[in-house]
Amino acid sequence: MKLVVLFVIVIPCALANTCASNDKCATKKSSGQPPKHYNVILIGATGNLASKYLWKALFDLFKERFIKNEVRFQIYGAARQEQDAGRRMMSELFLNVIKCSDDNCREKKKSFVESSQYLRLKTERDFQHLAALLDENTQSIYGLSGSPVTFEEGRLVYLSIPPSSYAKTSKFVNQYLRPKVGRPWFRVVLEKPFGKDLTTAKKLAKAMESYFDENEIYRIDHYLGKTVVKQILPFRYTNKEAYEPVWNREYIERVDVVLKEKDDAVGRTTFYNEVGIIRDVMQNHLTEMMALVAMDLPENSGNISEILQSKVRVLHDVRPPNRHSTLTAQYSTYNMEWLKEQKLSNNVSRTATFAASVLFVDNDRWSGVPFVLMSGKKLDEKSSYVRILFKNARFCMRATEGSCNWQKQLVFLIGGTNLKLPSMIAASRGLPAPTVKAGWTAKTPKTDVELFGQNIREMVQLIPDKETEPYVELIGAAIDGARHLFVSTEMLLASWKIWTPALELTERQLPRQYMGQGKDAERLDFVVTSKGIFYQLNQKDVYTTETLSHDHSIYTNIPSEFQNSPLVTGDGTSVVKTLVHEIIKICEEKIEADGIFHLALPGGSTPISLLHELSLAPLPWEHVHLWFIDERCVANSDDHSNFNLMQRHLLSKVQISYNNIHPILVDIADELCSEGPIRSDEIYQRSIRRHLPSAVFDYIVLGVGNDGHIASLFPKQPSAPSDRLAIYTESEGHPFKRVTLTYNTINSAHHIAVLILGKAKHKMVSLISESDDGVLYPVVAVKPQNGSLMWYIDHEALFGEEATDASFSIK
């Protein structure tokens, strides 16, 4: 059974003005009116959500609403831990979560803590015990034990537990925790996710309906408690006369609903892999905000039922999505993080960490207007906003008239952005001036920053005098019965009706890869048309091969890229065989076209398995010219010689003409890599120009060192002159002087393959996966000028210690 913690705020007798005995207290307001008494029950009180947000919110609400002898709260906390352990956990939580800096706060905290009580909640008998304690305390504190009279106004049960525990917990909540005396209200707050698709949402809704009435269920979406989001509907009502006539397809060009996150999913991939970006935020947060913009305004702004129905109606009008409605992507290190956190698991995931969707509302108001919903992790900034872009149909006789070029946009800036702007509602001066409500202030910005292409000085800003935490707002709203700030069952199912088909379509797609944090933002740029949504850069993201066996082909179908170029991964043998297959294919195409194929291979330990596979490959060696990427300044017979390595593992095993082998001559006249008039690098450069007048190799294979070096191009070395094809290099920590091809020569090749094998390279792979620093990591400077680049990285290098040689499956 999942950890279950229940916390209910309890005002003990110690807080009463007068006590008749140790176990009963009688208190009354000076006016003679009975106090208002609330029981708030939090199930899951020691969980992550409660620890981070809910207890702080409860205390803030307590500070606002608790009035001694007038408004009281009882608080009970319960979990699976035994009594003493649970009490200690609650004490530590209060100590660490609730902070005070003044005497008033400290006094309220004292009352809050005194009003709290811990109980174990592990079995049905524990629920029975809690129920008895609730009933006894609620009555006895006022001397009403056994009386049909109660001062209890209402009882709130907050289920901060996994949805998988809802059914069993709800059964006991319904059976034991409902008020037994009088007619106080009873409400249950549920945390998302509310299902994984339409089918599971219906099943969960049906289970909840068997225990609670619809008006007792409060599904929480914390975005609906954010200060600016809460103002979308009030803004529309307050400015109804000015904005309602233009709140339609005749005047609005597009609506953007955006939630960008800068954080990755590290530490949360187990959860995130089950939901992905669409289930995590788009089906709920973004859809709710879209509905607030798109819904028709009921005449009566105070009619909660009509507001909820209007939101449902607009979602029913959303056009069913097709395969062109949604784009997905995944940041490039997600699978590494996923595999590490799974330890011995070996599933590679297609989970999207970015998605953009275009939705169309097929009704008279919105026909043809695209609603763009976008969210992603590991993006360039943390921000969220709703942007309504109005059409600019004005024609100006004078081209110099500044106002002619004003954009017309209304932005509900919920939070974030790199501009460090406060939460606000910002309206272009070309739009009707918005009414300033109480609690908000109109300000004229003094900074010259641009907000979506418009200088913020050209916008009217409405800024809240105070921002409150969403959970404070929503727990208070649940107590007040403000159901329009929660997700009704009809709203939930209408939303899933939109997103379930979208999920079914996107989960069959391979997500585009992106580095994240703005390093390759252009890869996520998209265009919106009447036909759908499309990436601006139409790039093939997945490399496949048809000639390998079934066991090996799975590796080349993994939906992944590395450094924005196709990635082939799998066990080491499969990766090398795939590379050899690609070399054979390119070789055959080149020989058919030109009769010759120029192949440059690396030295070191990485290519030994490659050389072995090449020795077995059916290459037309009589047409192949072999070149060396680099060479150490040692004798050819030396074990450190790349020529010696290639001789032992390849040249001695294939029928290739000596004239087709182009070693780097480092031993000239008994002098290694002479600095005199006869230089090895210049001899090699002349040889390249003689055989390749354009100095363009057909295929170059590169190995990578533990420090990210390629060939003998080491970190922090100055680049060679652009006309140099080969140079001398030396580096501290790397023995021997070297001769190496230059970046210019490498990047001029028609095809480049980077081969990385073994878990010793994992740390380096992790570092370069997100880097754009070609000086610190030379391999990052491999950027073909007109050719192609493909990465061949085995699982051990890509995923580290946790990787195994077992076949990976695609989720």
N, C-alpha and C positions, 0 to 999 in steps of 0.2 A: 504493500500500500504506500502511496506517495506521502511525503511529509505534509502534514496538515497542521496548520497553526491557526488558532482562533483567538482574536483579541477583541474584547469588549470593554469600553470605557466605563469604569465603575466608580461612583462617588461613595466612599465609605462614610461611616457615621462620624468619623473624625472631622469631616468638613461641615457637619450640621451645626446650627447655632446652639441647639439644646438637645440633650440626650436623656431619655427616660431611664435607660439602662445601658449595659455594655453592648447589648445586641440589638437595641432598637433606638431609633432617634426620631424625634418629631420636629419638623421644621415647617415654617410657613413664611410667606412673604409678609412684609409689614402691611401690605395692602389687604391681606387676608386672602389673596388669590393663590391657588396651589402652584407650585413650580412646574415648569415644562421639563419633562424627563426623557432623555434619549438613550437608547442602548445601541452602540455601534459595534458590530461583531466582525472582526477581520480574520478570515480563515486563510492561513498561509502567512502568519505574521512574522516568521523568522526567515522567510524566503528572500530572494534577491530583490524583487520589486518592492516588497514591504520595507526592507532595510534601506534601500536607496531613496524611495519616494514616499511611501504611504504613511509611515510613522511621522515623518516630518510634516506631511500634509495634515494628518490628524491633529498634531500639536498646534499648528498654525490655525486650524479651524477652531480648536479648543480655545485658543487665546482670543479669537474674535467673538465667540458666541457664549462661552461660559460666563455666567453671572451668578455669583454665590446666592443661593436661596431662590433664584429665579429661573435660570436655565442650567440644567445639569446633564452631564453625560456619565454613563457607566462604561467602563472599558474592560473587556476580558480578553486575555491572550491565551491561545492554546496551540499545542504542537504535539508531535509524537514523542518528544523527549519526556523523560520522567520529570516529576515535579521540581526537584531541586535543580536539575540541569537546565530545565526550561526557565526557571526564575533567574538563574545566572545569565543566561543568554539575553533575556529581556533587559536585565540591569545593564549589561554591557552595551546593548543596542541603544538604550536611552542615553547612556553616558556619551556615546560616540556620535549619535545622530542629532540629538537635540542640543543646540548650543545657545547660550544666552549671554548678552553683554550688558544687561541692565537689571535693576532690582525687580521691576514689574514683570519682566520675562521670567526671571528666576522664581518669583512667587507663583506665576502661572504654571511653570514647569513642576514645581513642588506639588501643586494641586493635581496636575496631570498624572504624575507618577503615583500619587496617593490614590488616584481614581483607577488605577490599573491592577489587574490581577491575572496571574498565569494559571492555566489549566492544561493538563494533558488531554489530547483529543486523538485517540488511537482506535477506539472500539465503539460499538453502539452504546455500551454502558457509559462510556465517557460523555457521549452526547446527552444521555439521560441525566447524568450528574450536572452537566453544564446547564441544561434546561431547568433543573430544580434550583440551581444557584441563581440563575437569572430571575426566575419568578420570585424567589424568596427575597433577594436583595432589592428588586424593583419595588416590592411592596413594604418590606420591613423597614426600610430607611425612612419611610414616612409614617410608620406605625399602622400600616394597612394590611398586615398579614391576615389572610382569611377573608378579607373584605372584597366585595364585588366592585369596589371603586379602585381606580388606578390613576396615577399622574403621568403614566407613560404616554408620550405623544407618538412615538414610533420606534421601530426596531430595524436597523440596517445591517444586513449580512453581506460582507465583502468577500467574494471567493477569489483570492489571489493564489490560485492553484492551477496546475495544468488542466486543460479541458478534458483530458482523458479521465480525470478524477471527478468531473462535474456530476455525472449521473449518480454515483454511489453517495457522494457527499450531499447532493441535493435531496436525495431520499431522506436522509437523517435530518437535514435542516428543516425540511417541510414537516417531518413527523414530530420533531422535538423542540425546535427553536421558535416556532410561532408564538406570539403572545397568547396567554391563556385567559387574561382578565381584561375586560373592557374592549374597546375597539381602536387600539392604536394601529397606525399603518404599518405594513411589513413590506420591505423591499430588499431585493437581492442584486448585488452588483457583480457582473461577470467581466473577466479580463479576456482579451483576444489571445490567440486566434479563435475565431468562431467557425471552426471547420476548415477543411482543406480545399473544398470545392462545393458545388451546389448539393451534391448527394449527401456528403457528410454534414454540411450545414443544416440540411433538412432533418437529418437524423438527430443531430444535437438539439435542434430547436424543438423537435417532437418530445425528446426526453425531458427538456426543461418545462415544456408546457404540461407534462403529466404531473408536475409538482407545484408549479406557480402559474398564476394568472399573468397575462401579458402586461398588465399595468403594474405588476410587481417586479418585472425583469428590467434591469438597467445595464445594458451592455455598454461598457466604457470604451471610448476612443479618446485617448488623452489629447489628441490634436484639437478636438472640439472644445477643450478647456483652455486653449491658448488665447491670450488676450486679443490678438488681432483676428483670429478665426471667429471668436465669439462675436466680433463686431461686424461680420459680413452682412448678416441679416439686419441688425439694427441700422447699419449704414444705408442699406437699401430702403428701409422704411422711413428713416429720417430724411433722406434725399429723394423720396419717391416722386415728388412732383417734378424735379429737375432731371432725374436719371431714368425713371421708368419708361418714358417715351423713346429713349435711345438704347434701352437694354434689350436689343434684339438684332437679328441678322442684317437689318438694313444699315446699321451703324457700327456693329462690332465685326472686326475682321477675324480675330482669333482669341482664344482664352488658353492661357498656360497655367498649369497647376504643377508645381515643381517642389521636390524635396531632395536636396543634395547632401550627401554625407562625405566627410573627409576621412573618417575612420574606415579601417578594413574589418574583416570578420574574424580576425585572430582571437582565439579563445572561445569563439561562439560558432564554429563551423558545424558542429554537430546539430545545433538548433537551426542554423541558417540553411544547411543543406536540405532540411525538411520543408522549408518555406520558400526561400528565394525572394527576390526583390518584389515580385508581383503580389505574393501572398502577404509579405511582411508589411508593406506600406501602401501599395497602389489600390488593392481591393478595398482597403478601409480608409486610411487617412486622406488619400488624394481623391477618392470617389466621394467621400463625405463633403470635402471642400468644393468639388465640382458641383455637387447637388445644391449647395448653398447659393452658388452663383446662378445656376441654370433654372432652378425651380421658379414657378409662378408664386407671387406673393399673395397669400390669403388676405382678405380684407381686414380681418381681425388679427393683429399681430400677437395678441395674447392667447389665441386659440391653439394650444399645443397639438391637439389632434389634427387640425387642419394643416399645420406646418409639417407634421410628420407625413401626412398623406400626400402633400404637394411634393415632398422630396421623393417619395416612392413613385409617383406618377412620372416625374421627369426621368428617372432611371428606366422605367418601362419603355420610354420613348427612345432610348439609346439604341442605335442600329447594331445588330449582331456583328461582331468582329469577323474579319476574314484574314487570310494569311498575310495581307499587306497592312494590317492594322497595328502591328507591334514589332518592335526591334528589341533584341536582347544582346547582352555582352557580358563578359566575365573578366575581371581583372587578372593579370597574367600569373600572379603568385597564389591565386586562390587554391588551386589543386595541391600545391605544395603544402599550404597551411592545413588543408583538409586531411591529407594523408598523414601528416605529422600528428595531428590531434586524434586520428583514429588508431594510431600506433600500429597494430598488426593488420588493420584493414587494408585492402588494396583496390578499392573502387575509385575510379576517376569520375568526377562529377561534371554534369552539364549545368549545374545550378547557375542561374543568371544573377549577377550582382549589379546589373544595370538594365533598365528597360525604359522604352519610350513608346507610348501608344497614342494613337489619334482616335478619338471617339466623336461620332456625329449624332446629334439629337434630332430625330425626325419629327419635329412639330413645327407649328407656324412661327413660333418665336425664333427658333435656332436653326432651321433647315439650312444646311450648307456651311455652317460655322464650325471649324475644327476646334475641338477641345483637346489640347495636347497635355497628356499626363506623363511626367518624366521623373525618375528617381534612380539613384545609383550610389554605390559605396566606393570609397577611395577616389573621390572626384577632387576637383581643384579647390573646393571650398565647402564649408558647411552653411547651407542656406535653405530657406523654404519661403515660398511666396505664391500668390495667385496674381497673375498679370492679365488684365483685360485690355487688349489692343484695339483701339477704335480706328475706323476707316478715316482717312483724310481726303475728303472730296473737294476741298477748297481750291479754287483757281485764283491765282494772284496775278494782277496786271503788272505789278512791279516785282521783278525777280529779286530785288535787294530787300524786300520786306521780310524781316526776320520771322515774324509770326507765321508766315506762310509755310515755313518748314517745320513748325512745331509738331512733334509727335503728339498723339492723343492716347494716353494710356492711364489706366487706373491700376495701381499696384497695392496689394495687401501684402506688405513685407512682414512676414511672420517672425523671421529671425535669421541671424547669421549674415553672410556675404563677407567677402574680403574687404569691403569698404568700411566695415565696422560701423554700419549705420544702425540706429536703434530700430526696434519694431515700430512700424508706422503704417498709415494709409497715405499714399502719395498720389495726387491727381495732377495731371498736366494742366497748365494754365489755359489751354485751349478747350478744356472741359468745364462744365458748370462748377462753380466754387462750392465745395461741400460744406454742409452745416456742421458747426463745431458743437459736439455734445458735451455735457457735463462729464468731467473726468478725463477730457482730452484737450489738448492745446494745439492751436495752429501756429506753426513756426516757419520762419523764412530761413532756409539754409544759408550758411555763410561760406561753405566749401564749394570748390569747383570740381565736383566729381560727377561722373556720368552713371546714370541708372538706366540700363537697357538702351544705351545710345542717346540718352537725353540728359543734358545738364540738369542737375537736381535743383539748380536755382530757378529753373523753368517749371517747377512743380510745387504745389501746395502740400505741405506735410501736416498730417494730424498725428500727434504723438501722445500715447497714453501717459497720464500723470503717474500711474503706478502699474506695474505688471505683476500679476499674481501667478503662482505656480498652477499648472493645469490640474493637478490632483486636488489641490485645495479647492479650486472652483468646482470640480466635478463631484467630489464627495459632498460638498455643501449643496450642490444642485440636486444630488440624489436625496438628501435629507429634505430639501424644499419641494421635491416632486417635479423638477424641471425636466421632463422626459424628452423635450426637443433637443437636449444636449447629449442624448444617448442614442444608441442604434436599436431601432425597433426590429422585430422579427421580419416584418415585410421589407424593411430597408435592407436588412442583411441578405435575404434571399434574392431581392432584386439586384443587389450588387454582385452576388455570386453568379447570377444568371448571365451577367455581362462577362465576368472574368473567367468562368470555367471554360468556355470555348476558346478564349484567348490562351489560357494555360495549355490546353490540349494541343493547340497549334504550335505554340512556342517551344514546348517541351520536346517536340520532334525536330526542332532546329538546333544547329550548332551555334552557340553564342560567339559573337565576335570577341576577340581578345584585345585588351587594352592595358597599358602599363599603369595608368592611373595617376592621381595627384596632378593632373594637368600636363603631364609630360608629353602626351600625345592626344590632346583634347580633340584635334581635328578628326581622329578616327571615330569619334562618337557624334560628330556633327551630322545632322540629318535635315532633310527637306520634307515639308508637308504639302501634299497635293490633294486634290479631290479624290484621287484613287487610292491614297494611303500615305504611308510614311516610309522613307527610304534613306539609307545612309548616303551621305554626300560622296564619300570615297567608297566606290564599289569594288571591294577587294576580296579575292577568294581567300578564305581563312583556313581551309583544311586541306592537307595534302593526303592523297590516297594513292594506292597502287593496286593493280589488279593481278599481278603475276605471282605474288607471294602466296604461300599456303594460308589456309584459314587461320591457323594458329598465330601466324605472324601478321596477317593483315589487320588484326584488331588494333595493333599499336599505331599504325599509320592513320587510323580513323579517329584517334582521340581528338576531341574538339579543342585544339589548343594552338596558340602561337607563342613565340618567344621573341621579345624585342621587336614586335610588330612584323615578324616574318614567320612563314610556316615552320612548325615544329613537328619532327618525327620522334617519337619516344617509344620505349618498350624495354625489354631486357637487352643487354649489350649486344648479344649475337644478332637479335632481330634488327636492331638499329643499324649495325654495320652491314648486314645483308641488304637492307633497304637502300642504304647509301650506294652500295656496289651496283644494285639494280638500276638506280638512277644514273650512275656513271655510264653503265652499258647503254642505256636508252639514249642519253645525250651523245655518246660516242657514235652510235650507229647513225643517228640523224646527221651529225656533223660530217662523217665520212661519206655518207650518201650525197651530201651537198657539195663538199669540197675535197674529199679524198684524204683528209688528214685530221687528226685530233690531238690537241696539245693539252696535256694533263700535268698539273703541278701538285706534288704530294709533300706532306710535312715529315719532320723527323720526330725524335723523342719516343716515348713508350706508347703513347695513345694509338699510333697507326699500325702497330704490329698486327692486331687482328684484322685491320683493313687490308694490309699487305697480303696477309694469308688468304683472305677471301678473293682479292684481285688475282692472286696466283691461280685460283681455281675457276675464275670467270672466263666465259667464252669471248674475250675481247680480241678483235682483229689486230694483234700486236704489230703486224707489219705496217700498219697505218697510224700507230700511236707513238707520239713523242712524249717522253717522260722528263719532267723538270723537277727541280728541288726548290722548296719554299725557302730553306735556309741551310746553312752548314756551319759547323764549328771549325775553328781554325786548328785542326788536328790532322794527323796523317790519316789517309784513307783506311789504313788497317787498324786504326784505333777503335776501341769499343764505343767511343763517344761520337764517332763519325756517322752522320746520317747516310752517307753513301754506303758505308759498311753495313748499316742496318738494312737498307733497301736491297743491297746485294744478297744478303743472307736470306731475307724473307720474301723477295719478289723476283729480282733480276735473274737469279740462278735457277728459277723454276719456270720461266716463261721464254718463249721464242721471240725475242725482241732484238732487233739489230743494234749493234753498238752505236751506229750513227744516229739512232733515235733516242739515245740516252744522253742527257745534258747535265752532267755533274757540275757542281761549283768547284772550280780548281783553286784550292787554297794552298797547296804545296807547290810552289814554283821556285825552281832553282834552289831547293833546300831551304827556302824561307817561307814561313807560314804567314799568309795574309800581309804581304809586304806593303809598306807605306811608301815605297819608292815609285819609280815610273811604271812598273808593271804591277798593277793592283788587281787583286782577285775580284773585287766588286765591279771594276770597270770591264774586266774580261767577260764576266757573266752578263753584264749589261749589253756589251757588243754582241754576244752570242744570241741574246733574246731578240735584239733588233734585226739580226741577220735572218733568223728563222721566222720571226713574227714582226714584220715591218710595222704593224699597227701597235705592237706590244700588248696585245689583248689575248690572254689565255682563254681557251675554251672552258676549262674547268679547273678550279683551285679548291683543294681540301686543306682546311686549317685545323690544327690542334690548338688547345688553349692550356696555358700553364696555370698553376694554383694562384698566381697573382694577376691573372687575366691577360697575360701577354700572348701574342700570336706570332708565328714565325720567330724571329729574334727581335721583335719590336716590343720594347719593355716599357713599364709605366714611367711617366714623367720625362720621357726622352723627347728632345726637340724633333719636329717633323723634318723630313728630308726635302730638299728642293724639288719642285714639281716635275722637273725634267729627269730626275734620277729614277732608275728602275731597280737598282740594287745598291746597297750601302754597307759599310762596316758599322757594327754596333758593339758596345760593351755595357755591362750593367753589374753593379755591386750585388753580390748574392748569386750571380749566375756565372759559373766558370767559363773561361775561354772567350776569346774574341770571336766574333761571328761575321758572316756575310748573310744578308737577308734581302728578300724582296721588300719594296717600300709599300706604304699604304696606297699610293697612287697606282702602283702596278697591280696590287691585289684588288682594289676597287674598280679597276678597269675590266676585270674578267667578265665573260658572259655569264658564268655560273660560279657561285661560291657556296661551299658547304662547310659548316663549322661542326666538328665532331668532338663531343665531350663525353668521356666514359669514366665510371667509377665513383664511389661515394667520397673519395678524397677530394673530388672536385665540387661537392655539393655546396660548401660554404661560398666558394667563388661564384657558382651559378646563382645562388640566392642574392649575392651582392650585385651582380651585373644585370639581374632580371629587371630591376627598376632604375638602373643608372643610365644617364646619358653623357657620362664623363669619359670620353675616349682618351683623355690624357692619363687619368688614373687607371682605367681599365681599357687597354688597347683594343680588345676584341669588340668593344662598343663602337669603335671608330670604323669598323667594317661596314661600309654603306655603299653598295654597288652603284656606280654612276649610271649605268644603263642596263645592267644585268640583274640576275636574281640571287637571292640569299635564302638558304634553308639551314635550319638548325637540326642537328642530330644529337640528341641528349638521352642517354639511357636513364632508367628509373633511379638507379643509385645516385647518379649525379643530380638528377632533378629533384628527388624527394628525400635523399639522405639515408640515414641509418634504418629508417622504418620500412624502406622499400624492400620488396622481395622479388624473386624471379617469376612468381606466379603471374598468370595472364591477368591483365586488367580488364574489368568490364566497364561499360559506359552506363552511367545511371540515367 
